[in-house]
Amino acid sequence: MDALQSIGVFAAQTFLILFAVIAVILVIALLAAKASHKSEIQIELLHKRYKNFRHLLKAHTVTKSERKELKKKLKEERKALESKSSDGDKKIFVIDFEGDVKASAVENLREEVTAVLTLATPSDEVVVRVESPGGVVHGYGLAASQLLRIREKGIPLTVCVDKVAASGGYLMSVTANKILCAPFAIVGSIGVVAQLPNLHRLLKKHDVDYKEYTAGEFKRTVSLLGEITDKGEEKFKQQLEDTHTLFKSFVSRFRPQLNLAEVATGEYWYGEQALTKLLVDEIRTSDDYLLTLSEKHQVVKVKFEHHESLSDKLTGVLGKALKKGALSAMEELETRRFL
């Protein structure tokens, strides 16, 4: 009898625990259904950040007797800044672009540029810190087009390269009125590359037939599984040359001083070398440039942040990984061109 009672108590406890877990899951699911994606523009005043650095260092490098005088001076300085009208002051807007092969950062870039254009005028300046080794043609073409929106409004545009802006990254950079580059940053690589493994001979060896049906003579020039013909390969190479011609034409449009025959070979150069070849205009880090500007102007960093909804988070890492893997597999079946 005692055994039966113990079993009953255990079953009841188990049921209560399961009920509680299910209730929690339902509540979370309801919250997830109501939650939506939240996207926002974040603003950081870099000129104030730099001033805070200076004040902090000063406070720790003066004597006790000097500290009171310093506090009084800083207080007066803040009051003077608050009373000063900044309506006519030049503003420096800063955007960071960290590119990958797919140029996925272009989605944030388009929002950041749009936000800046709601306020910036030709008397202001936009500084874009570009870091990218290049990637897909259409992605970096769109990224360059976003920066062109700034140029077309007559707003001075400066691109700073601290580490690397090669190929697609350099395509973006040439839209600027001025390109600054760190001494050992990598720039250039004005060229186009495409790569694709071909498994046709492996399939043929194992008597596996591969059928592909297309409409249009050059709908598919080369593919992962099909036989690569001389005609298809020749057409594909011509498409690469056409893309390279467009790349060179775009670069020449904004930097006519370049000797394209010398620099459009697909090679890259370090900062000092790039300066001699006129690929950049000045050897200088973005930190030094912005710090100098902050002495006289407001320096405003603009960043677009996209926050996942609760429902997205509940989807789980596994679901996202499977989706990403499937998309990547499909993309690999297509030949892709890279800048």
VEXLUM-476661 format. One line per 2 residues: number of its first residue (from 0); their letters; for each residue x, y, z of N, C-alpha, C. Coordinates in steps of 0.05 Angstrom, whole numbers, plus 5000, padded with zeros to 4 digits. Each point is the difference from the previous one (the first is absolute). Layout:
BEGIN
NUM) A) X:Y:Z:X:Y:Z:X:Y:Z  ...
REM end
This chain:
BEGIN
0) MD) 5017:4976:5000:4983:5024:5000:5017:5025:5000  5021:5000:5017:5018:5023:5001:5014:5004:4973
2) AL) 5006:4978:4987:5013:5001:4974:4982:5014:4980  4974:4993:5001:4981:5012:4981:4997:5030:5005
4) QS) 4999:5007:5027:4998:5028:5006:5025:5016:4990  5023:4988:5004:5025:5013:4990:5000:5004:4970
6) IG) 4990:4979:4986:4998:5002:4971:4981:5022:4992  4977:5002:5015:4980:5021:4994:5011:5028:5005
8) VF) 5014:5003:5022:5012:5026:5006:5021:5008:4979  5016:4980:4992:5020:5005:4979:4987:5009:4974
10) AA) 4978:4985:4993:4986:5006:4975:4989:5028:5001  4988:5007:5023:4988:5027:5003:5021:5022:4998
12) QT) 5023:4995:5012:5022:5020:4999:5010:5003:4972  5003:4977:4986:5009:5001:4972:4981:5015:4983
14) FL) 4974:4995:5004:4980:5015:4984:5001:5030:5005  5003:5008:5025:5002:5028:5007:5024:5013:4987
16) IL) 5022:4986:5000:5025:5011:4988:4996:5003:4970  4988:4979:4987:4995:5002:4971:4981:5022:4994
18) FA) 4979:5003:5017:4981:5021:4995:5013:5028:5002  5018:5003:5020:5014:5025:5004:5018:5007:4976
20) VI) 5014:4979:4990:5017:5004:4977:4984:5008:4975  4978:4986:4996:4983:5006:4977:4989:5028:5002
22) AV) 4992:5008:5024:4989:5027:5004:5021:5021:4994  5025:4995:5008:5022:5019:4995:5004:5002:4970
24) IL) 5000:4977:4986:5005:4999:4971:4978:5016:4986  4975:4996:5009:4977:5015:4987:5003:5030:5004
26) VI) 5008:5008:5024:5003:5029:5006:5021:5011:4982  5023:4986:4998:5022:5009:4983:4991:5002:4971
28) AL) 4985:4980:4991:4991:4999:4972:4981:5023:4994  4983:5007:5020:4982:5023:4996:5015:5026:4999
30) LA) 5020:5003:5017:5017:5024:5000:5015:5002:4974  5010:4977:4990:5014:4999:4975:4983:5008:4977
32) AK) 4975:4992:5001:4981:5006:4978:4995:5030:4999  4999:5013:5024:4995:5029:5001:5025:5016:4994
34) AS) 5023:4988:5007:5025:5015:4996:5006:5004:4970  5012:5022:4993:5006:5006:4972:5030:5008:4999
36) HK) 5010:5000:4975:5027:5008:4996:5004:5030:5008  5021:5005:5014:5006:5028:5008:5025:5009:4987
38) SE) 4998:5021:4985:5024:5011:4987:5002:5029:5008  5024:5010:5003:5004:5027:5009:5027:5011:4992
40) IQ) 5001:5026:4997:5024:5015:4995:5013:5008:5027  5025:4992:5003:5014:5008:5025:5020:5022:4993
42) IE) 5001:5019:5018:5018:5024:4996:5020:5001:5023  5025:5005:4992:5022:5004:5020:5014:5026:4993
44) LL) 5003:5017:5019:5014:5026:4996:5029:4995:5005  5015:4996:4979:5029:4994:5003:5016:5023:5011
46) HK) 4991:5025:4993:5016:5023:5010:4998:5002:5031  4977:4992:5011:4997:5000:5029:5016:4977:5012
48) RY) 5000:4978:4986:5016:4977:5009:5030:5007:5002  5010:5013:4980:5028:5008:5000:5006:5019:5022
50) KN) 4982:5019:5005:5003:5020:5021:5000:4986:5028  4983:4980:5002:4999:4985:5026:5027:4986:5005
52) FR) 5012:4990:4979:5026:4987:5002:5020:5020:5011  5000:5024:4988:5019:5020:5009:4996:5008:5029
54) HL) 4974:5005:5007:4994:5008:5028:5008:4978:5020  4995:4975:4992:5007:4978:5018:5030:4998:5004
56) LK) 5015:5003:4979:5029:4998:5002:5011:5024:5016  4988:5023:4996:5009:5024:5014:4995:4996:5030
58) AH) 4977:4990:5007:4992:4996:5028:5019:4982:5015  5012:4981:4985:5018:4981:5012:5030:5007:4998
60) TV) 5005:5023:4988:5028:5007:4996:5007:5028:5012  4981:5010:5016:5006:5026:5014:5001:4995:5030
62) TK) 5011:5019:5014:5002:4998:5029:4973:5007:5013  4998:4994:5026:4975:5005:5014:4993:5030:4999
64) SE) 5020:5017:5003:4995:5029:5000:4991:5010:4973  5009:4987:4979:4992:5008:4973:4973:4989:4992
66) RK) 4991:4979:5014:4975:4986:4993:4976:5019:5003  4999:5016:5021:4978:5018:5004:4998:5021:4978
68) EL) 5023:5010:4993:5001:5020:4978:4991:4987:4973  5008:4975:4996:4992:4986:4976:4970:4996:4998
70) KK) 4988:4992:5023:4971:4996:5000:4985:5026:4994  5010:5022:5011:4988:5026:4995:5002:5007:4970
72) KL) 5023:4995:4989:5005:5006:4972:4982:4984:4982  4997:4974:5006:4984:4982:4984:4970:5008:5001
74) KE) 4992:5009:5024:4972:5009:5003:4994:5024:4983  5019:5019:5000:4997:5024:4984:5000:4993:4970
76) ER) 5017:4981:4993:5001:4991:4972:4974:4987:4991  4988:4984:5017:4974:4988:4993:4978:5021:4997
78) KA) 5000:5019:5017:4980:5022:4999:5003:5015:4974  5025:5005:4992:5005:5015:4976:4991:4984:4975
80) LE) 5004:4974:5001:4991:4983:4977:4970:4999:4999  4987:4999:5023:4970:4998:5000:4987:5026:4990
82) SK) 5013:5022:5007:4988:5026:4992:5006:5007:4970  5020:4986:4989:5008:5006:4972:4980:4986:4981
84) SS) 4990:5016:4981:4981:4988:4981:5016:4984:4979  4990:4977:4994:5014:4982:4981:4986:4997:4973
86) DG) 4979:5017:4996:4983:4997:4976:5017:5003:4974  5019:5019:5000:5015:5005:4976:5026:4985:4999
88) DK) 5006:4983:5021:5025:4986:5001:5001:4977:4980  5023:4994:4990:5004:4977:4983:4998:4974:5017
90) KI) 4986:4981:4990:4997:4975:5013:5014:4978:4984  5012:4981:5015:5014:4977:4987:4984:4975:5007
92) FV) 4990:4987:4980:4985:4975:5005:5017:4976:4993  5001:4981:5018:5018:4977:4997:4984:4975:4997
94) ID) 5007:4984:4980:4987:4974:4995:5022:4979:4997  4996:4977:5013:5018:4978:4998:4988:4978:4981
96) FE) 5017:4990:4982:4991:4978:4982:5020:4977:5003  4991:4978:5012:5017:4976:5003:4989:4979:4981
98) GD) 5013:4997:4977:4989:4983:4979:5010:4971:5002  4982:4982:4991:5007:4972:4996:4997:4993:4971
100) VK) 5003:4975:4993:4999:4991:4972:4972:5007:4988  4979:4997:5015:4973:5005:4990:4992:5030:5002
102) AS) 5017:5017:5011:4994:5028:5003:4974:5003:5016  4996:4983:5020:4975:5001:5016:4997:5026:5016
104) AV) 5022:5014:5005:4998:5025:5015:4987:5022:4984  4994:4995:4974:4988:5021:4984:4971:5006:5009
106) EN) 4987:4980:5013:4973:5005:5010:5000:5021:5022  5021:5000:5018:5003:5020:5020:5009:5027:4988
108) LR) 5018:4998:4980:5011:5024:4988:4978:5017:4987  4981:4987:4987:4979:5015:4986:4983:5016:5020
110) EE) 4995:4988:5024:4985:5014:5020:5016:5023:5013  5026:4995:5004:5017:5021:5011:5003:5024:4982
112) VT) 5004:4994:4974:5002:5022:4980:4974:5016:4999  4977:4985:5000:4974:5014:5000:4997:5018:5024
114) AV) 5008:4990:5024:4998:5016:5024:5017:5025:4998  5024:4998:4991:5018:5023:4997:4989:5020:4981
116) LT) 4989:4991:4977:4990:5018:4980:4975:5016:5009  4988:4991:5021:4977:5016:5011:5009:5026:5013
118) LA) 5026:5002:5006:5010:5023:5015:5024:5014:4987  5018:4984:4988:5025:5010:4990:4995:5020:4976
120) TP) 5018:5020:4999:4999:5020:4979:5028:5001:4987  5002:5014:4977:5026:5002:4987:5022:5013:5017
122) SD) 4992:5013:5021:5020:5013:5018:5010:4980:5021  4989:4976:5001:5009:4979:5018:5019:4981:4985
124) EV) 5006:4978:5013:5018:4980:4988:4992:4972:5011  5001:4980:4982:4995:4973:5008:5026:4984:4998
126) VV) 5007:4986:5021:5024:4984:5001:4991:4970:5002  5009:4984:4981:4993:4972:5000:5025:4984:5004
128) RV) 5001:4984:5021:5023:4983:5005:4994:4972:4988  5014:4995:4978:4995:4975:4985:5021:4979:5007
130) ES) 4989:4976:5005:5018:4977:5005:4988:4976:4985  5013:4992:4978:4989:4978:4985:5021:4989:4980
132) PG) 5002:4974:4997:5018:4988:4980:4985:4996:4973  4974:5008:4999:4985:4997:4976:4981:4976:5001
134) GV) 4985:4996:4979:4980:4979:5000:4983:5001:4975  4974:4992:5002:4983:4997:4977:4996:5027:4986
136) VH) 4997:4999:4974:4998:5024:4983:4975:5016:5007  4977:4987:5001:4975:5015:5004:4999:5012:5028
138) GY) 5012:4987:5020:4999:5011:5027:5017:5025:5003  5024:4999:4990:5018:5023:5002:4992:5022:4980
140) GL) 4987:4992:4978:4990:5021:4983:4978:5016:5014  4983:4987:5015:4980:5014:5015:5012:5017:5022
142) AA) 5021:4990:5014:5013:5015:5021:5012:5026:4989  5013:4998:4976:5011:5023:4987:4978:5020:4993
144) SQ) 4978:4990:4991:4977:5017:4993:4989:5015:5024  5001:4988:5023:4991:5013:5024:5018:5024:5007
146) LL) 5026:4997:4996:5018:5022:5005:4997:5022:4979  4993:4992:4976:4995:5020:4978:4977:5018:5007
148) RI) 4981:4990:5016:4978:5017:5008:5010:5025:5015  5022:4996:5015:5011:5023:5015:5013:5019:4981
150) RE) 5016:4990:4981:5013:5017:4980:4980:5016:4984  4978:4987:4992:4981:5013:4983:4985:5022:5014
152) KG) 5000:5000:5027:4988:5022:5015:5020:5023:5005  5024:4997:4988:5020:5021:5003:5013:5001:5027
154) IP) 4998:4979:5016:5012:4999:5027:5027:4987:4998  5021:5014:5010:5027:4988:4998:5001:4973:5013
156) LT) 5013:4981:4986:5002:4972:5010:5029:4992:5002  5008:4991:5023:5027:4990:5005:4999:4970:5008
158) VC) 5016:4984:4987:5002:4972:5008:5027:4995:5013  4999:4987:5023:5024:4993:5015:5004:4970:4999
160) VD) 5025:4992:4993:5006:4971:4999:5022:4995:5021  4994:4986:5021:5019:4995:5021:5013:4972:4997
162) KV) 4986:4981:4989:5011:4973:4996:5000:4991:4971  4976:4997:4989:4998:4990:4972:4975:5010:4987
164) AA) 5003:5010:4975:4978:5007:4983:5008:4992:4972  4999:4974:4994:5009:4989:4975:4976:4992:4983
166) SG) 5004:5000:4974:4980:4991:4981:4973:5014:5005  4979:4986:5009:4974:5012:5005:5002:5023:5020
168) GY) 5019:4996:5020:5004:5021:5020:5011:5025:4987  5018:4997:4980:5011:5023:4986:4979:5012:4981
170) LM) 4983:4983:4989:4978:5011:4983:4983:5020:5016  4996:4994:5026:4985:5018:5017:5017:5025:5005
172) SV) 5026:4996:5005:5017:5022:5008:5003:5022:4979  5000:4992:4975:5005:5020:4979:4977:5020:4997
174) TA) 4977:4995:5012:4978:5019:4999:5006:5025:5016  5020:4999:5017:5006:5022:5019:5014:5023:4986
176) NK) 4997:5024:5011:5015:5023:4991:5029:4997:5009  5005:4985:5021:5026:4997:5011:5003:4973:5014
178) IL) 5022:4986:4994:5005:4973:5012:5024:5002:5018  4997:4994:5026:5022:4999:5019:5006:4971:5006
180) CA) 5026:4995:5004:5008:4972:5003:5023:4998:5021  4998:4979:5017:5022:4995:5019:5024:4990:4985
182) PF) 5024:5003:5010:5025:4993:4986:5001:4971:4990  4989:4981:5015:5001:4972:4992:4973:4988:4993
184) AI) 4981:5017:4995:4974:4991:4991:5002:4990:4971  4982:4981:4993:5001:4988:4974:4978:5012:4983
186) VG) 5007:5011:4976:4980:5011:4982:5007:4991:4971  4980:5004:4983:5004:4993:4972:4985:4974:4993
188) SI) 5015:4982:4987:4988:4974:4991:4977:5005:4981  5004:5017:4980:4980:5006:4980:4999:4977:4980
190) GV) 4984:4980:5007:4999:4976:4983:4974:4985:5007  4995:4978:4985:4977:4984:5004:5008:4971:5000
192) VA) 4988:4984:5018:5007:4972:5001:4974:4984:5004  5000:4975:4989:4978:4982:5003:5012:4972:5003
194) QL) 4988:4984:5017:5010:4973:5004:4977:4980:5004  5004:4976:4989:4979:4981:5001:5012:4972:4996
196) PN) 4996:4982:5019:5009:4972:4996:4981:4987:4980  5011:4981:4984:4984:4986:4980:5002:4970:5005
198) LH) 4978:4987:5005:4999:4971:5007:4992:4983:4976  4999:5011:4976:4990:4985:4978:5015:4974:4995
200) RL) 5026:5001:5000:5016:4976:4995:4997:4979:5022  4996:5009:5024:4995:4981:5022:4973:4985:4996
202) LK) 4980:5015:4992:4974:4988:4995:5001:4980:4976  5015:5009:4980:5003:4983:4976:5014:4974:5007
204) KH) 5020:5002:5017:5016:4976:5008:4982:4980:5014  4980:5009:5015:4983:4982:5015:4973:4996:4985
206) DV) 4999:5006:4974:4976:4996:4983:4976:5014:5011  5003:5024:5010:4978:5016:5009:4994:5021:4979
208) DY) 4975:5000:4991:4992:5020:4980:4990:5025:5014  5007:5023:4987:4991:5026:5011:4987:5014:4977
210) KE) 4975:5007:5003:4984:5014:4980:4994:5028:5008  5004:5019:4982:4994:5028:5006:4985:5012:4976
212) YT) 4978:5012:5005:4984:5011:4978:4999:5030:5002  5006:5014:4978:5000:5029:5001:4987:5011:4974
214) AG) 4991:5024:5001:4990:5015:4977:5017:5025:4997  5013:5003:4978:5019:5022:4997:5028:4988:4997
216) EF) 5013:5008:4979:5026:4987:4994:5020:5002:5023  5000:5023:5014:5020:5003:5021:4987:5003:5027
218) KR) 4978:4987:5004:4987:5000:5027:5019:4988:5021  5014:4979:4992:5019:4988:5018:5026:4995:4984
220) TV) 5021:5015:5007:5025:4997:4985:5017:4978:5013  5004:5001:5026:5014:4980:5015:4983:4992:5024
222) SL) 5003:4976:5010:4984:4991:5023:5016:4981:5017  4989:4994:5023:5013:4982:5019:5001:4971:4991
224) LG) 4978:4991:4987:4998:4971:4993:5001:4995:4970  4993:5020:4984:5000:4996:4971:5027:5001:4987
226) EI) 5001:4991:4975:5025:5001:4985:5006:5028:4992  5024:5009:5003:5008:5027:4992:5011:4999:4972
228) TD) 4985:5013:4982:5008:5000:4972:5019:5023:4994  5014:4998:4978:5018:5022:4992:4985:5026:4995
230) KG) 4976:4997:4988:4984:5023:4994:4989:5013:5025  4991:4983:5019:4990:5011:5025:5022:5013:5016
232) EE) 5023:4988:5001:5022:5011:5015:5010:5027:4988  5000:5001:4974:5008:5025:4986:4980:5023:5007
234) KF) 4974:4993:5000:4980:5020:5006:5003:5009:5029  5005:4982:5018:5003:5007:5028:5024:5018:5005
236) KQ) 5022:4994:4986:5024:5018:5002:4993:5028:4990  4985:5001:4979:4992:5026:4988:4983:5016:5020
238) QL) 4983:4985:5015:4983:5014:5020:5018:5011:5022  5021:4986:5008:5018:5010:5020:5014:5025:4990
240) ED) 5009:5000:4974:5013:5023:4988:4981:5024:5000  4975:4995:4993:4980:5021:5000:4996:5013:5027
242) TH) 5000:4983:5021:4997:5010:5027:5025:5016:5008  5023:4991:4992:5025:5015:5005:5000:5027:4986
244) TL) 4990:5000:4976:4998:5026:4985:4982:5020:5015  4977:4990:5010:4982:5017:5015:5014:5010:5026
246) FK) 5014:4983:5013:5015:5007:5024:5020:5023:4994  5016:4996:4979:5020:5020:4992:4986:5026:4993
248) SF) 4978:4999:4985:4986:5024:4992:4990:5015:5024  4990:4986:5020:4990:5013:5024:5022:5014:5015
250) VS) 5023:4986:5003:5023:5011:5014:5010:5025:4985  5002:4998:4974:5010:5022:4983:4982:5025:5002
252) RF) 4974:4995:5003:4981:5022:5002:5006:5018:5024  5008:4988:5023:5004:5015:5024:5030:5006:5006
254) RP) 5017:4985:4987:5029:5005:5004:5014:5000:4973  4994:5020:4984:5012:5001:4972:5030:5003:5000
256) QL) 5012:5007:5023:5029:5003:5001:5015:4973:5000  4985:4978:5004:5013:4974:5001:5009:4990:4973
258) NL) 5022:4986:5000:5009:4986:4976:4989:4971:5002  4977:4996:4987:4986:4975:5003:5016:4976:4989
260) AE) 5015:5005:4980:5016:4978:4989:5020:4989:5021  5008:5018:5018:5019:4992:5021:4987:4989:5025
262) VA) 4976:5011:5007:4988:4992:5026:4977:4981:4998  4988:4996:4976:4977:4983:4997:5008:4972:4992
264) TG) 5020:4989:5013:5010:4973:4993:4991:4979:5020  4984:5009:5020:4992:4981:5021:5019:4999:5024
266) EY) 5022:5015:4998:5020:5001:5022:4990:5019:5022  5011:4996:5024:4994:5019:5022:5026:5012:5009
268) WY) 4998:5023:5014:5023:5014:5010:4995:5009:5029  5022:5004:5014:4999:5011:5027:4998:5031:4998
270) GE) 4992:5012:5022:4994:5029:5000:5021:5018:4986  5025:4998:5009:5021:5017:4988:5003:4996:4970
272) QA) 4998:4974:4992:5002:4994:4971:4975:5011:4985  4977:4997:5013:4975:5009:4987:5000:5030:4996
274) LT) 5013:5015:5019:5001:5029:4997:5017:5008:4975  5022:4986:4996:5016:5007:4976:4986:4993:4974
276) KL) 4981:4981:5001:4985:4993:4976:4974:5015:4998  4995:5019:5019:4977:5017:5000:4974:4986:5006
278) LV) 5002:4976:5011:4976:4985:5008:4987:5013:5025  5016:5014:5016:4990:5014:5024:5011:5028:4999
280) DE) 4989:5017:5018:5008:5029:5000:5019:5008:5023  4999:4984:5021:5015:5008:5024:5005:4976:5018
282) IR) 5024:4999:5012:5006:4979:5019:4992:5011:5028  4979:4988:5011:4990:5010:5026:4979:4980:5011
284) TS) 5001:4995:5025:4980:4982:5012:4974:5016:5005  4978:4985:5001:4974:5012:5005:4999:5013:5029
286) DD) 5014:4987:5018:5000:5010:5028:5012:5028:5001  5023:5004:4986:5013:5026:5001:4983:5021:4985
288) YL) 4987:4992:4978:4984:5019:4985:4976:5009:5016  4986:4981:5013:4976:5007:5015:5007:5016:5025
290) LT) 5022:4993:5013:5009:5014:5024:5006:5030:4993  5012:5004:4977:5006:5027:4992:4975:5016:4994
292) LS) 4981:4987:4986:4975:5013:4994:4984:5007:5025  5002:4983:5020:4984:5004:5025:5008:5024:5015
294) EK) 5024:5012:4994:5009:5023:5015:4983:5025:4992  4988:4999:4976:4985:5023:4991:4971:4994:4993
296) HQ) 4994:4974:4996:4973:4993:4990:4987:4978:5017  4974:4997:4997:4986:4978:5011:5005:4975:4983
298) VV) 5007:4978:5012:5006:4975:4986:4979:4980:5010  4982:4992:4982:4977:4983:5007:5002:4973:4986
300) KV) 5002:4979:5015:5001:4973:4989:4971:4990:4998  4993:4990:4976:4973:4990:4995:5001:4970:4994
302) KF) 4984:4985:5015:5001:4971:4997:4971:4989:5001  4994:4983:4980:4973:4988:4999:5002:4972:5014
304) EH) 4982:4996:5019:5000:4974:5015:4974:4986:4995  5002:4975:4993:4976:4983:4996:4999:4979:5022
306) HE) 4979:5001:5016:4997:4981:5022:4980:4978:4993  5008:4976:5006:4982:4977:4994:4976:5000:5019
308) SL) 4977:4992:4990:4977:4997:5017:5003:4975:5016  4983:4998:5021:5001:4977:5017:4993:4974:4985
310) SD) 4982:5002:4981:4993:4976:4984:5023:4990:4984  5017:5019:4990:5024:4992:4985:5019:4985:5018
312) KL) 5003:5011:5024:5019:4987:5019:4990:4972:5008  4973:4997:5002:4989:4974:5007:5003:4980:4978
314) TG) 5004:5010:4976:5003:4981:4977:5024:4982:5005  5020:5011:5013:5022:4983:5008:5023:5001:4980
316) VL) 5024:4994:5011:5024:4999:4983:4999:4979:4979  4988:4977:5007:4999:4977:4981:4984:5007:4975
318) GK) 4976:5013:5004:4984:5007:4977:5014:5019:4982  5013:5020:5012:5015:5020:4984:5023:4987:4985
320) AL) 5014:4982:5013:5022:4987:4988:4991:4983:4976  4977:4986:5003:4990:4984:4978:4992:5018:4976
322) KK) 4987:5022:5006:4991:5018:4979:5024:5012:4986  5020:5009:5016:5024:5011:4988:5015:4980:4983
324) GA) 5001:4975:5010:5014:4979:4985:4986:4994:4973  4974:5000:5001:4984:4995:4975:5005:5022:4980
326) LS) 4999:5025:5009:5004:5023:4982:5028:5000:4988  5020:4993:5018:5027:5000:4990:5004:4978:4979
328) AM) 4987:4977:5005:5002:4978:4980:4989:5008:4973  4977:5014:5001:4987:5009:4975:5018:5021:4986
330) EE) 5012:5018:5016:5017:5020:4988:5024:4988:4987  5011:4979:5012:5024:4987:4989:4995:4987:4973
332) LE) 4974:4994:4995:4993:4989:4974:5002:5021:4977  5000:5025:5009:5002:5022:4981:5029:5011:4999
334) TR) 5009:5006:4976:5027:5012:4998:4998:5029:5008  5018:5008:5018:4999:5027:5010:5026:5015:4993
336) RF) 4996:5026:4993:5023:5017:4993:5006:5017:5024  5026:5004:5005:5008:5015:5023:5018:5024:4992
338) L) 4995:5023:5012:5017:5023:4997:5021:4999:5021
REM end
